[in-house]
């Protein structure tokens, strides 16, 4: 583990970003940066949002991450996490077990660039617990597995691990990426995923998404 990543864990995301900037490790997004599937447009997202069921968030009673099996094998020796790391990184080199041994990753949420895969988490844009509270509690295990490993929709993205942990299971009324340039994209991703998977939104969540999308 690099000194930078250890330092990041000690002082938190904000201070880590400042330290990275001072050492030249904080960079703008590479021009050819790989990314999750492109979400629907802001106009389409507004239409989707209007169609979503609005109701109070449900309970987390009975919830467990184990009810959303991940990370599953995608191809060969590569599981979902490893597949996303290869997709979202630049010049990623993997070993025989599909583990990323080198490369560069730009975290869209906070603008940090990392060169060690261990510094990245794969974020579920719509968190598993949030999905549970908004309808996934009634799904089969197979459906929850498909949701947790969805590479077709913009549901999975490699980001700074500390940032993902700070997000937890919060919805957009409670948390948005600190990098404001990505907030519109994030809202489009969130709505795209919720619409496809027929998940509900609570009133505060819908208001926050509407405000963001109206500014896109």
C-alpha positions as CSV (number, residue, x, y, z in Angstrom):
1,X,0.0,0.0,0.0
2,X,1.4,3.4,-0.9
3,X,2.2,6.1,1.7
4,X,-0.4,8.3,0.0
5,X,-3.2,5.7,0.6
6,X,-2.2,5.2,4.2
7,X,-2.2,8.9,4.7
8,X,-5.6,9.2,3.1
9,X,-7.1,6.7,5.5
10,X,-5.7,8.6,8.5
11,X,-6.9,12.1,7.6
12,X,-10.0,11.4,5.5
13,X,-11.0,12.1,2.0
14,X,-10.8,15.9,2.0
15,X,-7.3,16.1,3.5
16,X,-6.2,13.3,1.3
17,X,-7.2,15.2,-1.8
18,X,-5.2,18.2,-0.6
19,X,-2.2,16.0,-0.1
20,X,-2.5,14.4,-3.5
21,X,-2.8,17.8,-5.1
22,X,0.4,18.9,-3.4
23,X,2.3,15.9,-4.6
24,X,1.0,16.1,-8.1
25,X,-1.1,12.9,-7.9
26,X,-4.4,14.7,-8.2
27,X,-5.3,15.1,-11.8
28,X,-8.1,16.1,-14.1
29,X,-10.0,13.3,-15.8
30,X,-7.9,11.7,-18.6
31,X,-9.3,12.5,-22.1
32,X,-9.7,8.8,-22.9
33,X,-11.0,7.8,-19.5
34,X,-13.0,4.6,-19.6
35,X,-16.4,4.8,-17.9
36,X,-19.6,3.0,-16.9
37,X,-22.3,2.7,-19.6
38,X,-23.6,6.1,-20.5
39,X,-26.8,6.9,-18.6
40,X,-29.9,8.3,-20.3
41,X,-30.0,12.0,-21.0
42,X,-31.2,14.6,-18.5
43,X,-34.4,15.0,-20.4
44,X,-35.1,11.3,-20.4
45,X,-34.1,11.0,-16.8
46,X,-36.7,13.7,-15.9
47,X,-39.3,11.6,-17.8
48,X,-38.2,8.5,-16.0
49,X,-38.2,10.2,-12.6
50,X,-41.8,11.4,-13.1
51,X,-42.8,7.8,-13.8
52,X,-41.2,6.3,-10.7
53,X,-43.4,5.3,-7.7
54,X,-43.0,7.8,-4.9
55,X,-43.4,6.4,-1.4
56,X,-41.6,6.5,2.0
57,X,-38.5,4.4,2.1
58,X,-39.1,0.9,3.5
59,X,-37.4,-0.8,6.4
60,X,-34.0,-2.5,6.3
61,X,-35.5,-5.3,8.4
62,X,-34.2,-8.6,7.0
63,X,-31.5,-6.8,4.9
64,X,-28.1,-8.4,4.4
65,X,-25.5,-7.8,1.7
66,X,-25.4,-11.6,1.4
67,X,-28.8,-11.5,-0.1
68,X,-27.2,-9.7,-3.1
69,X,-24.5,-12.2,-4.2
70,X,-21.5,-10.4,-5.5
71,X,-18.9,-10.4,-7.0
72,X,-19.8,-13.1,-9.5
73,X,-17.6,-14.5,-12.3
74,X,-18.1,-12.6,-15.5
75,X,-15.6,-14.3,-17.8
76,X,-12.7,-16.6,-17.4
77,X,-11.1,-15.8,-14.0
78,X,-12.5,-12.3,-13.9
79,X,-15.3,-11.4,-11.4
80,X,-17.4,-8.3,-11.5
81,X,-15.0,-6.1,-9.4
82,X,-12.1,-7.0,-11.6
83,X,-14.1,-6.4,-14.8
84,X,-15.1,-2.9,-13.6
85,X,-11.5,-2.1,-12.6
86,X,-10.3,-3.0,-16.1
87,X,-13.2,-1.1,-17.7
88,X,-12.8,2.1,-15.6
89,X,-9.0,2.3,-15.6
90,X,-6.4,3.4,-18.1
91,X,-3.5,1.1,-19.1
92,X,-4.7,-1.6,-16.7
93,X,-2.5,-4.7,-16.6
94,X,-3.9,-7.9,-15.0
95,X,-2.2,-11.1,-13.8
96,X,-3.3,-14.7,-14.6
97,X,-5.9,-14.4,-11.8
98,X,-7.4,-11.2,-13.4
99,X,-6.1,-9.1,-10.5
100,X,-5.1,-5.6,-11.6
101,X,-1.3,-5.2,-11.0
102,X,-0.9,-1.8,-12.5
103,X,-2.9,1.0,-14.2
104,X,-4.4,4.4,-13.4
105,X,-7.9,5.2,-12.1
106,X,-9.6,8.5,-12.0
107,X,-12.4,8.7,-9.3
108,X,-15.2,10.7,-10.8
109,X,-16.8,11.4,-7.4
110,X,-13.9,13.3,-5.9
111,X,-11.3,13.9,-8.7
112,X,-8.5,11.8,-7.3
113,X,-6.3,9.6,-9.4
114,X,-5.0,6.3,-8.1
115,X,-2.4,3.8,-9.3
116,X,-3.2,1.0,-6.9
117,X,-6.3,-1.1,-7.3
118,X,-6.5,-1.5,-3.6
119,X,-7.4,2.2,-3.3
120,X,-10.6,1.7,-5.3
121,X,-14.0,0.4,-4.3
122,X,-16.6,-0.5,-6.8
123,X,-19.6,1.6,-5.9
124,X,-23.2,0.4,-6.4
125,X,-24.6,3.7,-7.6
126,X,-27.9,2.7,-6.1
127,X,-26.7,1.0,-2.9
128,X,-27.9,-2.5,-2.1
129,X,-29.6,-1.4,1.1
130,X,-31.3,1.5,-0.7
131,X,-32.5,-1.0,-3.3
132,X,-33.8,-3.2,-0.5
133,X,-35.8,-0.3,1.0
134,X,-37.3,0.7,-2.4
135,X,-38.5,-2.7,-3.6
136,X,-35.6,-5.3,-3.8
137,X,-36.8,-6.9,-0.6
138,X,-39.5,-8.6,-2.7
139,X,-37.1,-9.9,-5.3
140,X,-35.7,-13.4,-5.7
141,X,-32.0,-14.0,-4.9
142,X,-31.4,-14.3,-8.6
143,X,-32.8,-10.8,-9.3
144,X,-30.8,-9.3,-6.5
145,X,-27.6,-11.0,-7.9
146,X,-28.3,-9.5,-11.3
147,X,-28.8,-6.1,-9.8
148,X,-25.6,-6.3,-7.7
149,X,-23.5,-7.3,-10.7
150,X,-25.2,-5.1,-13.4
151,X,-22.7,-4.2,-16.0
152,X,-25.3,-3.1,-18.6
153,X,-26.8,-0.2,-16.7
154,X,-24.6,2.6,-15.1
155,X,-24.8,0.9,-11.7
156,X,-21.2,0.1,-11.0
157,X,-18.2,2.5,-11.0
158,X,-14.7,2.4,-9.6
159,X,-14.2,5.3,-7.1
160,X,-11.9,6.2,-4.1
161,X,-12.6,3.7,-1.4
162,X,-12.9,6.3,1.4
163,X,-15.5,8.2,-0.7
164,X,-17.6,5.1,-1.3
165,X,-17.5,4.3,2.4
166,X,-18.6,7.8,3.3
167,X,-21.5,7.5,0.9
168,X,-22.7,4.2,2.5
169,X,-26.3,3.6,1.6
170,X,-27.3,7.2,1.3
171,X,-29.6,8.5,-1.5
172,X,-29.1,11.8,-3.4
173,X,-31.1,13.8,-0.8
174,X,-28.4,12.8,1.7
175,X,-25.2,12.4,-0.4
176,X,-23.9,13.6,-3.8
177,X,-20.4,13.4,-5.3
178,X,-18.3,16.3,-4.0
179,X,-17.1,16.9,-7.6
180,X,-20.0,19.1,-8.8
181,X,-19.2,18.5,-12.4
182,X,-20.3,14.9,-12.0
183,X,-23.5,15.5,-10.1
184,X,-25.7,15.7,-13.2
185,X,-24.2,12.5,-14.5
186,X,-24.7,10.8,-11.1
187,X,-28.4,11.8,-11.0
188,X,-28.9,10.5,-14.5
189,X,-27.2,7.2,-13.5
190,X,-29.3,6.9,-10.4
191,X,-32.6,7.5,-12.2
192,X,-31.7,5.2,-15.1
193,X,-31.0,2.4,-12.6
194,X,-34.0,2.9,-10.5
195,X,-36.3,3.1,-13.6
196,X,-34.9,0.0,-15.2
197,X,-35.2,-2.0,-11.9
198,X,-38.6,-0.6,-11.1
199,X,-37.5,0.8,-7.7
200,X,-39.4,3.5,-5.8
201,X,-38.1,6.9,-4.7
202,X,-39.0,8.7,-1.5
203,X,-40.2,12.4,-1.6
204,X,-36.9,14.0,-0.5
205,X,-34.9,11.8,-2.9
206,X,-37.2,12.7,-5.8
207,X,-36.9,16.4,-5.0
208,X,-33.1,16.3,-4.8
209,X,-32.9,14.4,-8.1
210,X,-35.3,16.8,-9.8
211,X,-33.3,19.8,-8.6
212,X,-30.1,18.3,-10.0
213,X,-31.6,17.3,-13.3
214,X,-33.2,20.7,-13.8
215,X,-29.7,22.2,-13.6
216,X,-28.2,19.8,-16.2
